[in-house]
Amino acid sequence: VGSDINIINDSLKKIGLTFGLNEKQLNKCLEDEKVQDQILNERIDAQKNYKISSTPTIFINEKKYEGKHDFDSFKKTLNKLL
């Protein structure tokens, strides 16, 4: 479980940094036990509610996206919905 948390935290940190969040604040947040519990509980809820069996699993308008995960295929699906 410990390595899973590290992988998830590294991913969250990369996403946060990409969107301009402060690295020091990100680290402080990700080291908070309450935040870790919340992240874990939300993952468990998502797996139960959406029957997620692998990642990435993408939902669009409450429907599981079953298409290819390459950008062009995904973009075509999204454009049809716009």
C-alpha positions in Angstrom: 0.0 0.0 0.0 2.9 2.4 0.8 4.3 2.3 -2.7 0.8 2.9 -4.2 0.4 6.0 -2.1 3.8 7.2 -3.3 2.9 6.7 -6.9 -0.5 8.4 -6.4 1.1 11.3 -4.6 3.8 11.7 -7.3 1.1 11.8 -9.9 -1.0 14.3 -8.0 2.1 16.4 -7.5 3.0 16.4 -11.2 -0.6 17.5 -12.0 -0.5 20.2 -9.4 2.8 21.6 -10.6 1.7 21.5 -14.2 -1.2 23.8 -13.2 1.1 26.2 -11.3 0.5 25.1 -7.7 3.3 25.7 -5.2 5.5 22.7 -4.6 6.0 23.4 -0.9 2.2 23.7 -0.3 1.6 20.5 -2.4 4.1 18.6 -0.2 2.5 19.8 3.0 -0.9 18.9 1.8 0.2 15.4 0.6 1.9 14.7 3.9 -1.3 15.4 5.8 -2.9 12.1 7.1 -6.4 13.5 6.8 -5.8 14.3 3.1 -4.3 10.8 2.5 -7.4 9.2 4.1 -9.7 11.4 1.9 -7.8 10.5 -1.3 -8.0 6.8 -0.4 -11.7 7.0 0.5 -12.5 8.8 -2.8 -10.6 6.1 -4.8 -12.5 3.4 -3.0 -15.9 5.1 -3.6 -15.0 5.7 -7.3 -14.1 2.0 -7.8 -17.4 0.9 -6.2 -19.7 3.5 -7.8 -18.1 3.3 -11.3 -16.9 -0.2 -11.3 -13.3 0.9 -12.2 -11.1 -2.1 -12.9 -8.1 -0.4 -14.4 -6.5 3.0 -15.0 -6.9 5.1 -16.9 -10.7 4.8 -16.8 -12.5 7.7 -18.3 -16.1 8.7 -17.8 -17.9 11.3 -20.0 -21.3 12.4 -18.9 -21.6 9.5 -16.5 -20.8 7.0 -19.2 -17.7 4.9 -19.3 -15.6 5.8 -22.4 -14.7 2.5 -24.1 -12.8 4.0 -27.1 -9.0 4.0 -27.6 -7.0 6.1 -25.2 -4.9 7.9 -27.8 -5.5 11.7 -28.1 -7.0 11.7 -31.6 -9.7 9.1 -30.7 -10.5 10.7 -27.4 -10.7 14.2 -29.1 -13.2 12.9 -31.7 -15.4 11.5 -29.0 -15.4 14.8 -27.1 -16.0 16.9 -30.2 -19.1 14.8 -31.0 -20.5 15.8 -27.6 -19.8 19.5 -28.0 
